[in-house]
Each structure stands twice: as structure tokens, then as C-alpha cells.
């Protein structure tokens, strides 16, 4: 066996991957060749050293671990809503826009509420500030509609009473021959303002 072939077979021998016949041939060559025997011992020692290093579990001291962790850059924890805003910028902007417009619309709604009284027989009605009163002993012929105010009925209404965005008080002496309706237009009004606002933006 040539030395070059023997050297190439040494690694497989140390890895236990060499067939039995070639193992015998290599051993016979090592007995007769001092150079290959020295080379084999070097490889064997190196292999043992690598094996010991690979199977050791080095343990770092707590002080070393602490210093390494402190040297790492700190990760800033963001709030959940900030993360959500960064991930959905268009939706966030639209939400803020709608919120601002709704708040301004509510302010305008509160400022623009004037008392409105409608009916066919309003001579019997008494108005005090934003309160519409049907006095006791008085009779109103026809329907009565009060918007943005308080309605107090002590007498009679020969028709329907409709209260829009207001309150109704009906005394025990009161008599209303028709239907009594209470309508809250704030939601409808806000919906109209929002849809109208988007229409104006779309067609500008």
C-alpha cells in the first residue's frame, strides 16, 4: 500500500467508515511505515481533541451574560394602538377625519337648534322660552308639532302631537285624541351631514 493511499484512508478509519478489509490493510501498512504511523497518531489526537470540544457544554458566568445583555440595544415597546396606526395609516387618517367632522357637526347641531311650532290652531298655545304649553281648559283643533323644545299639555289637543328632538309632558287633565309621536332626528341629521360631507369631497 502506498503512503498517499494510507493517509487518505486514515480519516475514514477514525470515523469508523472504512471497510474491514481495508482496515486490515491500513493496520499492516502502519506497522511497517513509521512516517504514516506518526501521521496517524497526530490525526488520532486531533480527532480526540475535536470530539472533546464538541461534547463540552461551556457555561458562561452570570456576570458575563449580564454584561452582554446590557450591551445590546434596548427594544422600545410601542403601545398597541401606535402599532395599529402604523400598520393602517389610511384607515387611521380616515377615522380621525370622521371623528373631527362628527364633533364639529354635533357642535353645529347644538348651536342651530331653534324652537319651531307648527299647527292649524296656535292661538291657544302659550310659549315660554323653549317650552310650548297647552293650558288647562284650552282646546287645540288639529295637529300640533313642536321641534327643538319642551311640550307640556294640560288641556286638549283634537289631533296628533308630534315632538321632534324635545320632551313631552302630558298632565292627568290632558286629553289628546290623536297619536303622540316622539322623534329623535339627531342620528338622522348626523348621518345626512356625514354623507353630504363625503359627497362634497368626492365631487370637488
C-alpha positions as CSV (number, residue, x, y, z in Angstrom):
1,X,0.0,0.0,0.0
2,X,1.3,3.5,-0.9
3,X,1.6,6.1,1.8
4,X,-0.7,8.5,-0.1
5,X,-3.5,5.9,-0.1
6,X,-2.9,5.1,3.5
7,X,-3.2,8.8,4.5
8,X,-6.4,9.1,2.6
9,X,-7.8,6.1,4.4
10,X,-6.9,7.3,7.9
11,X,-9.8,9.7,8.2
12,X,-12.4,7.1,7.2
13,X,-10.8,4.7,9.7
14,X,-11.0,7.2,12.5
15,X,-14.7,7.9,11.5
16,X,-15.3,4.1,11.6
17,X,-16.4,4.3,7.9
18,X,-13.6,2.1,6.5
19,X,-14.5,-1.5,5.4
20,X,-12.9,-4.3,7.4
21,X,-10.6,-5.5,4.6
22,X,-9.1,-2.0,4.1
23,X,-8.8,-1.6,7.9
24,X,-6.5,-4.7,8.0
25,X,-4.5,-3.4,5.1
26,X,-4.1,0.0,6.8
27,X,-3.0,-1.6,10.0
28,X,-0.4,-3.7,8.2
29,X,0.9,-0.6,6.5
30,X,1.1,1.3,9.8
31,X,3.2,-1.5,11.3
32,X,5.7,-1.2,8.6
33,X,5.7,2.6,7.9
34,X,7.0,4.9,10.7
35,X,6.0,8.1,8.9
36,X,2.4,7.0,8.3
37,X,2.2,5.8,11.9
38,X,3.3,9.2,13.2
39,X,0.8,10.9,10.9
40,X,-1.9,8.6,12.1
41,X,-1.2,9.4,15.8
42,X,-1.4,13.1,15.0
43,X,-4.7,12.7,13.3
44,X,-6.0,10.5,16.1
45,X,-5.0,13.1,18.8
46,X,-6.6,15.9,16.7
47,X,-9.8,13.8,16.3
48,X,-10.0,13.2,20.1
49,X,-9.5,16.9,20.8
50,X,-12.3,17.8,18.4
51,X,-14.6,15.2,19.9
52,X,-14.0,16.6,23.4
53,X,-14.6,20.2,22.4
54,X,-17.8,19.3,20.6
55,X,-19.2,17.4,23.5
56,X,-18.4,20.0,26.1
57,X,-21.2,22.4,27.3
58,X,-19.5,25.7,28.2
59,X,-21.3,27.7,30.9
60,X,-21.0,31.4,30.8
61,X,-20.9,33.3,34.1
62,X,-24.0,35.3,35.2
63,X,-21.8,38.4,35.1
64,X,-20.8,37.8,31.5
65,X,-24.4,37.2,30.5
66,X,-25.5,40.3,32.2
67,X,-22.8,42.5,30.5
68,X,-23.7,41.0,27.1
69,X,-27.4,41.6,27.6
70,X,-26.8,45.2,28.8
71,X,-24.7,46.0,25.8
72,X,-27.5,45.0,23.4
73,X,-29.6,47.9,22.1
74,X,-32.9,48.2,24.1
75,X,-36.0,47.4,22.1
76,X,-38.6,50.2,22.5
77,X,-42.0,48.8,23.4
78,X,-44.7,50.6,21.5
79,X,-48.3,50.8,22.6
80,X,-50.8,48.6,20.8
81,X,-52.7,51.5,19.2
82,X,-49.4,53.1,17.9
83,X,-48.5,49.8,16.2
84,X,-52.1,49.6,14.8
85,X,-51.9,53.2,13.5
86,X,-48.5,52.5,11.8
87,X,-49.9,49.4,10.1
88,X,-53.1,51.1,8.9
89,X,-52.2,54.7,8.1
90,X,-55.1,55.3,5.6
91,X,-57.7,53.9,7.9
92,X,-56.4,55.9,10.9
93,X,-56.4,59.1,8.9
94,X,-60.0,58.5,7.8
95,X,-61.1,57.7,11.3
96,X,-59.6,60.9,12.7
97,X,-61.2,62.9,9.9
98,X,-64.6,61.4,10.6
99,X,-64.3,61.9,14.3
100,X,-63.3,65.6,13.9
101,X,-66.2,66.2,11.4
102,X,-68.7,64.5,13.7
103,X,-67.6,66.5,16.7
104,X,-67.9,69.8,14.7
105,X,-71.3,68.6,13.4
106,X,-72.5,68.0,16.9
107,X,-71.4,71.4,18.0
108,X,-73.2,73.0,15.0
109,X,-76.3,70.8,15.7
110,X,-76.4,72.2,19.2
111,X,-76.0,75.8,18.1
112,X,-78.5,75.5,15.3
113,X,-81.5,74.2,17.3
114,X,-84.3,76.8,17.2
115,X,-87.7,76.2,18.6
116,X,-90.2,75.5,15.8
117,X,-94.0,75.2,16.4
118,X,-96.4,74.1,13.7
119,X,-100.2,73.6,13.8
120,X,-103.6,74.9,12.5
121,X,-104.7,76.4,15.8
122,X,-101.8,78.0,17.6
123,X,-103.8,80.9,19.2
124,X,-104.5,78.7,22.2
125,X,-100.8,77.8,22.7
126,X,-98.5,79.6,25.2
127,X,-94.8,79.8,24.5
128,X,-92.4,80.4,27.3
129,X,-88.7,80.3,26.2
130,X,-88.3,76.9,24.6
131,X,-91.4,75.5,26.3
132,X,-94.7,75.1,24.4
133,X,-97.7,74.9,26.8
134,X,-101.3,73.9,26.0
135,X,-103.0,75.4,29.1
136,X,-105.7,73.6,31.1
137,X,-109.2,74.4,29.8
138,X,-107.9,75.2,26.3
139,X,-108.6,73.0,23.2
140,X,-106.4,73.0,20.1
141,X,-108.2,71.9,16.9
142,X,-105.8,70.0,14.6
143,X,-102.3,68.6,14.9
144,X,-99.5,70.2,16.9
145,X,-95.8,69.8,16.1
146,X,-93.0,71.1,18.3
147,X,-89.4,70.9,17.3
148,X,-86.4,71.6,19.5
149,X,-88.3,72.3,22.6
150,X,-90.3,71.1,25.6
151,X,-94.0,70.4,25.2
152,X,-96.4,70.5,28.1
153,X,-100.1,69.5,27.6
154,X,-102.6,70.3,30.3
155,X,-105.6,70.9,28.0
156,X,-106.9,69.1,25.0
157,X,-105.5,68.5,21.5
158,X,-108.0,67.4,18.9
159,X,-105.4,65.8,16.7
160,X,-101.8,64.4,16.7
161,X,-99.0,65.7,18.9
162,X,-95.5,65.3,17.4
163,X,-92.4,66.2,19.3
164,X,-89.1,66.4,17.4
165,X,-85.9,66.5,19.4
166,X,-87.6,67.5,22.5
167,X,-89.6,66.3,25.5
168,X,-93.3,65.9,26.1
169,X,-95.2,66.2,29.4
170,X,-98.8,65.1,29.5
171,X,-100.7,66.1,32.6
172,X,-103.5,64.0,34.1
173,X,-106.0,66.6,32.9
174,X,-104.7,66.5,29.3
175,X,-106.5,64.8,26.5
176,X,-105.0,64.0,23.1
177,X,-107.4,62.5,20.6
178,X,-104.8,61.5,18.0
179,X,-101.4,59.9,18.1
180,X,-98.4,61.0,20.2
181,X,-95.1,60.8,18.4
182,X,-91.6,61.5,19.7
183,X,-88.9,61.7,17.0
184,X,-85.1,62.0,17.6
185,X,-83.6,63.4,14.5
186,X,-80.0,63.8,15.8
187,X,-78.9,60.5,14.4
188,X,-80.5,61.1,11.0
189,X,-79.1,64.6,10.9
190,X,-75.6,63.5,11.6
191,X,-75.9,60.7,9.0
192,X,-77.0,63.3,6.5
193,X,-74.1,65.6,7.4
194,X,-71.5,62.8,7.1
195,X,-72.8,61.5,3.7
196,X,-73.2,65.1,2.4
197,X,-69.6,65.8,3.5
198,X,-68.2,62.8,1.7
199,X,-70.2,63.8,-1.4
200,X,-68.7,67.3,-1.4
201,X,-65.2,65.9,-1.0
202,X,-65.8,63.4,-3.9
203,X,-67.0,66.0,-6.3
204,X,-64.6,68.8,-5.6
